[in-house]
Amino acid sequence: MMDQGAVDEVRALLELRLDPALPAMKALGVPEIAAFLAGTMDRETTIARAAQATRNYAKRQLTWFRHQLEKPEVLFTQFSESLSPGIFAIIRQFLLTGDI
């Protein structure tokens, strides 16, 4: 993220002087990069903390999703492109009906 323009994006957000409570200001990596730009966090710590925040968010998503299923669907075959249509069908059915 740091080498792909995230620092410039956060700099632009900060220049807007938005309310820190807004979701955009709490997005993954934004608080850490804002601290980096303010000089209160070094680059390595910024990267480590943003990466940890991303992992924590992904884990919360997985936990939430796991609790949405009545009976967990387990794929016993290693993922491959050929499984995509079936996976998307399960997700689509769940999102449309809440049932699997």
N, C-alpha and C positions, 0 to 999 in steps of 0.2 A: 504494500500500500504506500509506503513511504517513498518508494522510487517510481510509483505510477501516478503521482499527482495528488495524493491525499493531503499532503501538507498545504498545497496551494488551495485545495477545496476548503480546508478548515480555516485557512487564513481569510478566504473570501467570506465564510460564514461569520467569523469573528468581526470582520469589518462592518457587517450589517448590524452589529450590536444587538443581536436577538436576545430574548429572555432565555437565560440558561436552563429554565424549566421546560422549554419546548423540546419535543421529541427529536428534532433535527440536531439539537445541541447535545443530545444524549446518545446519538447513534454510535454504533461500534467504531471505536478508534477516535472519535471526536474529542472526548475529554482528555485522552492521553496526548493527542497531537496538540491540543490547545495548551496543555501544560508544557509540552516541548517548545512551542512557539513563545510561551511566556518565560522560558528559561528556567523553569522549576523542575524539569525532568530532562535527563540526557537521552540521546537517540536510542541507545541500547535498551534502557529501561522503558522508553516509550514503546518500542517494538515488542518487548516481552509482555508488557501489561496489556497492550492492544490485542496481542495474540491470545493471552489468557482470557480476556473478556470475550473474545470470539468463541473460544472453546466452551466457556461457561454458558454462553447464549445457545450454542448448538446443543449442549447437554440438556438445557431447560426445554428446548424445542422437542428433543427426543422423548424426554420424560412426559411432557404434555401430550404428545402424539400417542405414546404408549398407553396412556390412561384414557384415550378416546375410544379405544377398541374394546369391544366386549370380549372377543376371543382373539388373542394376538395371532396375526398371520405370520408364519415363519417361512422364509424361502430357503429351501435346502440346497438349492443349486446356486453356484457362484454367479454373481450378476454378469450378464452379458447383454449386448444390444437386443438379442432375440427375446429377452424377458421384458423389455420396456413396454410393449403394448399391454401385457397382462398386468404389470405393476400399475400403469396409468389407469387401466380399467378399474382396478381395486380402489385406487385413490379417488377417481371420478365418482364411483358409486358411493363411497363413504361421504364425500363432500356434498353430493346431491341428496342423499337419503339418510345419511347417518348410519346406514347398515352395511354390512359386508356380506 
